[in-house]
Amino acid sequence: MKSKITNLATFLIIVVPLAFAGCKKFNGNGDTSKNNGNGNNGNGGTTPTSKYTNPNTATAVCDANMVDTALTNHGWTKTFDEEFSGSLSGWQVMHGGMYKELECNDPSNVQIVNGALQITAKKGAITGPKTVGNDTSANFDYSSGWLVCNTPFVANANTPKVRVVARIKVASGYGLTSLFYSYGSGVWPTAGEIDMLETQGDNTKVYATDYAFGPSQNVNNVSGGLLYNPTTEDLSACYHVYTMEWTQNSLNSYLDGKLVESKTSGGYIPSLYGKPQYISLSLPIGGLYYSNINTANIQGGTMSVDWLKVFTSN
């Protein structure tokens, strides 16, 4: 995949099998029964299973922010900066449905408002492509938004450390999942996926991180990569700063500047090294976090992103 997509049809063929994987959790043999996307959350925001829950509660700071010098004064170089103050010309804004989700992703649900990106999920009839890149139309009862950055980032021998940082206010609302993740080009998960933030709208004091990799299409060999992180604050009440540091052997997650977890398990983090990743932001309705969804309780909500930056270091 090129950093500047010129052929949207080709891009969609590549991206569609990957994008729904941000909610898709498999154990080592592809079975979803043990390490699934529900985490016991699909029944109304109950606590995730302890096997996949961080025993430490992260301290969150309401309306936390970060200045670039916090990193650049310590050897980091900023290589990407999206302040969401102009157009979305650097992003692909998708149109259409998604596998096992209820919404039609519609560009009108993705807006820049007062210097922040807003992705809004709405209840209301809409007609659009059955799936992104599909010419067949379908009727939907809900709409939302999904966008993918044109510019990739990568941890490799030249830039062995990468930090992807975003200031986000997650959406509140049953049936919604705020997603901030990345994936590589090619069939999923052969080029990898890094899940930096996944928050269920009716369980907004917990966010999940994960990663995926496998040598064959639709077979994720990672086991034990998923971790739910309890926090002291409601992450939908205000902005928080989410950082994922990617190195050859670890994925380190920070919340509001403090290390929450260092992910080394699963056996395949070194397999991600050198594989360019594309950042994705979306707010799906339903999906694998809500396997037994009660549609009567879905009302919608908004995920806001103030800024998104990438830093590299040796």
Legacy VTK file of the C-alpha trace (Angstrom):
# vtk DataFile Version 3.0
C-alpha trace
ASCII
DATASET POLYDATA
POINTS 314 float
0.000 0.000 0.000
1.335 3.419 -0.870
1.375 6.187 1.713
-0.800 8.298 -0.549
-3.685 6.178 -1.791
-4.500 6.940 -5.413
-6.731 3.985 -6.180
-9.538 3.843 -3.640
-11.028 0.656 -5.079
-7.720 -1.166 -4.610
-7.364 0.320 -1.137
-10.772 -0.917 -0.078
-10.050 -4.441 -1.243
-7.067 -4.413 1.062
-8.602 -2.641 4.013
-12.024 -4.232 4.413
-10.832 -7.645 5.641
-8.613 -5.866 8.159
-10.702 -3.107 9.604
-13.254 -5.113 11.542
-10.404 -6.946 13.190
-10.024 -4.093 15.643
-12.862 -5.731 17.574
-11.882 -9.291 16.781
-10.019 -11.279 19.414
-8.789 -14.792 18.753
-6.784 -17.190 20.827
-3.876 -19.060 19.307
-5.942 -21.513 17.272
-8.474 -19.038 15.927
-11.179 -19.964 18.446
-13.023 -16.975 19.879
-14.439 -18.820 22.868
-11.569 -17.979 25.256
-10.130 -14.694 24.077
-13.060 -12.982 22.467
-14.182 -9.455 21.731
-16.877 -9.491 24.377
-14.653 -9.834 27.429
-17.952 -10.418 29.233
-18.851 -6.866 28.226
-21.650 -7.643 25.814
-24.164 -8.092 28.593
-24.314 -4.510 29.794
-20.840 -3.417 30.786
-19.954 -6.017 33.417
-16.333 -6.399 34.493
-14.121 -8.227 31.951
-12.840 -11.668 32.848
-9.930 -11.413 35.295
-7.684 -13.479 33.042
-7.458 -10.534 30.663
-7.697 -7.679 33.182
-4.784 -5.599 34.420
-4.678 -6.043 38.224
-3.586 -2.411 38.578
-6.029 0.460 38.134
-4.572 3.247 35.993
-4.769 6.793 37.325
-6.482 8.958 34.707
-6.333 12.770 34.644
-9.403 14.567 33.311
-8.601 16.762 30.289
-4.948 15.721 30.311
-2.800 17.133 27.527
0.770 16.815 26.283
3.267 19.288 24.859
5.635 18.043 22.157
8.698 19.002 24.162
7.828 16.311 26.693
9.183 13.943 24.046
11.336 16.055 21.734
13.499 17.204 24.654
14.265 13.543 25.321
15.466 12.434 21.916
12.159 11.903 20.100
11.448 13.351 16.647
7.913 14.271 15.603
7.191 12.732 12.192
3.414 13.206 11.960
1.120 15.847 13.379
-2.648 15.986 12.835
-4.299 18.826 14.725
-7.685 18.461 12.974
-7.769 22.169 12.278
-8.259 22.021 8.499
-9.466 19.412 6.047
-9.332 15.622 6.186
-7.355 15.390 2.940
-4.789 13.167 4.623
-7.395 10.536 5.466
-9.649 8.081 3.662
-13.188 8.583 5.004
-15.139 5.386 4.417
-18.676 4.854 3.151
-20.596 1.643 3.750
-21.347 -1.127 6.186
-18.970 -3.490 7.953
-19.053 -7.193 8.759
-21.078 -7.986 11.912
-21.695 -4.291 12.629
-25.020 -2.436 12.447
-23.996 0.943 11.052
-23.473 2.404 7.635
-20.264 4.407 7.854
-21.094 7.732 6.261
-18.720 10.666 5.584
-21.273 13.111 6.996
-20.781 11.503 10.414
-17.108 12.537 10.387
-16.637 16.253 10.994
-14.074 18.729 12.264
-15.730 20.888 14.920
-13.873 23.620 16.847
-10.470 22.083 16.112
-11.369 18.484 16.945
-12.416 15.461 14.938
-15.871 14.217 15.825
-17.116 10.759 14.836
-20.824 10.521 15.594
-22.944 7.396 15.767
-26.629 8.042 15.124
-29.887 6.167 15.215
-31.894 6.731 12.036
-32.663 5.120 8.702
-29.988 5.434 6.007
-29.231 3.733 2.706
-25.675 3.051 1.602
-23.227 0.419 0.331
-23.805 -2.931 1.999
-20.108 -2.996 2.840
-17.332 -0.491 2.171
-16.314 -0.816 -1.476
-19.462 -2.764 -2.387
-21.754 -1.421 -5.111
-24.769 -3.207 -3.610
-26.998 -0.905 -1.559
-28.588 -1.807 1.744
-30.829 -0.174 4.328
-29.436 0.530 7.799
-31.021 1.688 11.039
-27.832 3.408 12.223
-24.922 5.424 10.856
-21.446 6.205 12.137
-17.961 7.065 10.878
-14.644 5.432 10.082
-11.449 6.919 8.684
-7.949 5.650 7.890
-4.794 7.763 7.688
-2.919 7.797 4.355
0.489 8.118 6.055
1.992 4.936 7.544
4.354 4.642 10.494
6.787 1.836 11.287
9.238 0.650 13.915
12.299 -0.758 12.151
16.096 -0.680 12.180
16.125 3.023 11.229
13.522 4.078 13.792
13.497 1.298 16.401
11.098 3.146 18.706
7.787 4.703 17.684
5.205 6.439 19.832
1.698 7.025 18.510
-0.089 9.557 20.707
-3.681 10.804 20.546
-5.874 12.978 22.761
-9.306 11.362 22.729
-12.657 11.616 24.453
-14.320 8.249 23.953
-18.003 7.858 23.184
-20.538 6.997 25.836
-23.524 4.876 24.891
-24.668 1.302 24.801
-23.731 -0.545 21.634
-20.796 1.736 20.725
-17.072 0.975 20.699
-14.456 3.737 20.373
-11.513 2.405 18.370
-7.983 3.788 17.851
-5.802 1.192 16.179
-3.519 0.468 13.228
-2.901 -2.308 10.749
-0.624 -3.182 7.864
-1.376 -3.630 4.181
-2.218 -7.067 2.836
-4.562 -9.737 4.130
-5.274 -9.678 7.860
-3.314 -10.361 10.037
-0.173 -11.102 7.989
1.042 -7.484 8.248
-0.065 -7.092 11.863
-2.473 -4.983 13.874
-1.911 -2.845 16.979
-4.949 -1.942 19.080
-4.098 1.183 21.069
-7.537 1.951 22.493
-10.808 0.031 22.504
-13.518 1.266 24.852
-17.038 -0.034 25.089
-19.582 2.773 25.422
-21.327 1.311 28.456
-18.087 0.434 30.260
-16.081 3.636 29.923
-13.827 3.214 32.969
-12.006 0.411 31.152
-10.017 0.410 27.912
-8.471 -2.535 26.110
-5.235 -2.962 24.164
-4.224 -5.852 21.950
-2.271 -6.866 18.873
-2.620 -9.444 16.111
-0.315 -11.329 13.788
-0.418 -14.548 11.792
1.269 -15.949 8.686
-2.043 -16.877 7.035
-5.204 -14.979 6.162
-7.753 -14.719 9.015
-5.582 -16.755 11.409
-4.332 -14.742 14.383
-1.640 -16.699 16.194
-1.352 -14.259 19.098
-2.560 -15.642 22.415
-2.634 -13.517 25.558
-2.201 -10.177 23.809
-5.542 -8.748 24.967
-5.569 -6.743 28.187
-8.379 -4.702 29.753
-7.108 -1.717 31.758
-9.388 -0.352 34.518
-9.042 3.383 35.162
-9.966 5.787 37.943
-12.019 8.044 35.678
-14.870 7.835 33.192
-12.950 8.087 29.911
-15.985 9.565 28.154
-16.302 12.508 30.548
-13.268 14.405 29.211
-10.149 14.088 27.077
-7.302 11.710 27.875
-3.925 11.143 26.202
-3.324 7.615 24.913
0.184 6.562 23.895
1.384 3.312 22.379
5.134 2.834 22.214
6.162 0.208 19.658
9.601 -1.402 19.868
10.991 -4.623 18.452
10.029 -6.658 21.507
7.310 -4.741 23.328
4.168 -2.647 23.068
4.036 -0.163 25.932
0.770 1.582 26.690
0.595 4.933 28.495
-2.459 6.791 29.792
-2.084 10.510 30.503
1.701 10.177 30.494
1.987 7.218 32.861
2.908 3.664 31.861
-0.106 1.376 32.217
1.258 -1.857 30.791
4.210 -3.290 28.910
3.013 -5.937 26.505
5.621 -8.595 25.725
3.501 -11.745 25.785
1.829 -13.504 22.887
5.048 -14.458 21.137
4.633 -12.373 17.980
5.550 -8.766 18.775
8.917 -9.196 16.967
6.923 -10.315 13.898
5.362 -6.836 13.672
8.751 -5.144 13.484
9.348 -3.522 10.103
5.740 -3.810 8.939
4.245 -0.344 8.181
0.984 0.440 9.954
-1.962 2.694 9.026
-3.870 4.462 11.783
-7.633 3.958 11.951
-10.288 5.778 13.984
-13.852 4.512 14.121
-17.002 4.219 16.224
-18.764 0.988 15.260
-22.225 0.038 16.481
-22.560 -3.560 17.542
-19.751 -5.747 16.292
-18.028 -8.464 18.248
-17.980 -6.491 21.495
-21.774 -6.872 21.556
-22.625 -10.407 20.502
-26.110 -10.300 22.057
-26.958 -6.675 21.454
-30.304 -5.183 22.463
-31.010 -2.697 19.672
-33.743 -0.985 21.700
-31.021 0.460 23.955
-28.890 2.018 21.201
-29.161 5.802 21.086
-25.826 6.927 19.610
-22.909 9.037 20.799
-19.752 10.879 19.748
-16.041 10.075 19.876
-13.812 13.185 19.759
-10.130 13.349 18.807
-8.313 16.595 19.597
-5.014 15.671 17.927
-2.918 12.705 16.819
0.886 12.592 16.566
3.679 10.140 15.793
7.199 10.345 17.238
10.275 8.231 16.500
13.498 7.603 18.377
16.642 5.517 18.253
LINES 1 315
314 0 1 2 3 4 5 6 7 8 9 10 11 12 13 14 15 16 17 18 19 20 21 22 23 24 25 26 27 28 29 30 31 32 33 34 35 36 37 38 39 40 41 42 43 44 45 46 47 48 49 50 51 52 53 54 55 56 57 58 59 60 61 62 63 64 65 66 67 68 69 70 71 72 73 74 75 76 77 78 79 80 81 82 83 84 85 86 87 88 89 90 91 92 93 94 95 96 97 98 99 100 101 102 103 104 105 106 107 108 109 110 111 112 113 114 115 116 117 118 119 120 121 122 123 124 125 126 127 128 129 130 131 132 133 134 135 136 137 138 139 140 141 142 143 144 145 146 147 148 149 150 151 152 153 154 155 156 157 158 159 160 161 162 163 164 165 166 167 168 169 170 171 172 173 174 175 176 177 178 179 180 181 182 183 184 185 186 187 188 189 190 191 192 193 194 195 196 197 198 199 200 201 202 203 204 205 206 207 208 209 210 211 212 213 214 215 216 217 218 219 220 221 222 223 224 225 226 227 228 229 230 231 232 233 234 235 236 237 238 239 240 241 242 243 244 245 246 247 248 249 250 251 252 253 254 255 256 257 258 259 260 261 262 263 264 265 266 267 268 269 270 271 272 273 274 275 276 277 278 279 280 281 282 283 284 285 286 287 288 289 290 291 292 293 294 295 296 297 298 299 300 301 302 303 304 305 306 307 308 309 310 311 312 313
